[in-house]
Amino acid sequence: MTIGTYEMVQVCNLTQTGTDLSVHCTGGMGSGTFTGKVHGRKISWSLSSNSAAGSMNQVYQAELVSPTKFEGTVTIIPLGAAGDLSGVLCPASSDDKVCRALK
C-alpha cells in the first residue's frame, strides 16, 4: 500500500465466515487483528488502537478486481492520511510465485 510517498508491504491472513471477515496483519503498519465484512465483491476491515499519540483507526476498503486480486484505499483516522491499497489473495494451498514469496 502507498500513503503519500511512503510505500509499505503488509502481509495479512484473511478468514471469511459468511459475511464476517477476520484479518491478522504484520508489516509496515504494525501487527494487529482486524474485523471486517464482505459484501459481494467489496471487502472492508478496520482496526482501532490507542497509543501515546491518541486513538487511531485504520480503515481499509477494497473491491475484488479478479478472483485473486483486490484494489482500494486505506485511511488513517484522525490523521487524515489516505492512500492506495492493492493486494493478492493467496489460498493456503496456492503454488503461485507471489504467494510462495509471502509465506
N, C-alpha and C positions, 0 to 999 in steps of 0.2 A: 504494500500500500504506500501511497505517497501523500504526505501532508505538507503543503508548501513545497519546499525544495528538499525536504527530508524523506528519503525512501527507506523503508524497513520491511523485513520479512517476518511474518507471523505464521507459525505452524499451529493449526487448530484441528482438533478431533471433534467432529460433529456427530451427534447421535440423535436420530429422529424417532419419536414415539407419537404417532398420529400427527397432529399439527404442532406439537411441542418439540423444541429443539434444546439440547444441552450441548454446550460448546466449551471445550477446555483448550486454551491457547498458551503458547510460550513464544517468546521472541521480542521484537522491537518495542512493543507496548507493555512488556512485562508478562507475568503469568497470571492466569485467572480462569475462573469458571463462570461462564455466561449463561443466561437463559434467553430463549428466543422462540420464534414462531415461524411456521411455514404456511404460506398462503399461495397455493398454486405454484407458479414459477418464482414467486418472490419469497425471500428469506430475510429475517431481521433478528438481530441479537444485541444485547446490551449488557454492560457491567457498570455498577455504581461502586465507587470506592471513596474512602476518606483518607486523607493524608495531612501532613503538616500544612500543605498549601490549601487545604479545604476539601470540600466534596466535589467529586467529578463524576461524569457519566460518559462512557464510551458507547456510542450508538452506531451500529453497523446496519446498513440496508443494502440489499443486493437483489439481483434478478439472474436466474439461470439463463445463459445465452447459448448453452448447449448442454447435453446431458452431463458433461464433466467440467464445465467452466461457469463462473459467475463474475459479474461486474457490478459495482455500485459505489457507495460513498461511506465514509466514516466521519463522524462529527464528535468532537470533544467538548462537552458542555460543562462548565460555563465559559470555557476559554474562547469559544467561537472558532476554534481551529477545525478545519474540514479538509478532506482530501479524497482522492480516488482509491478505490478498493477493487482488486481483482484476485481471482483465485482459481485453483484447480481442485476438483473433488476427486479424491482417490479412495475407492473401495478398499477395505482391508486386504483383499486378495489381489489387488492391482499389480500388474507387472510393467506398467508404464514407466518410462525412463524418469520423468519428473517425479512421479510418486515414489519410486525407489530411492531417489536422492533425498526426499523429505523424511523418509522413515529412519 
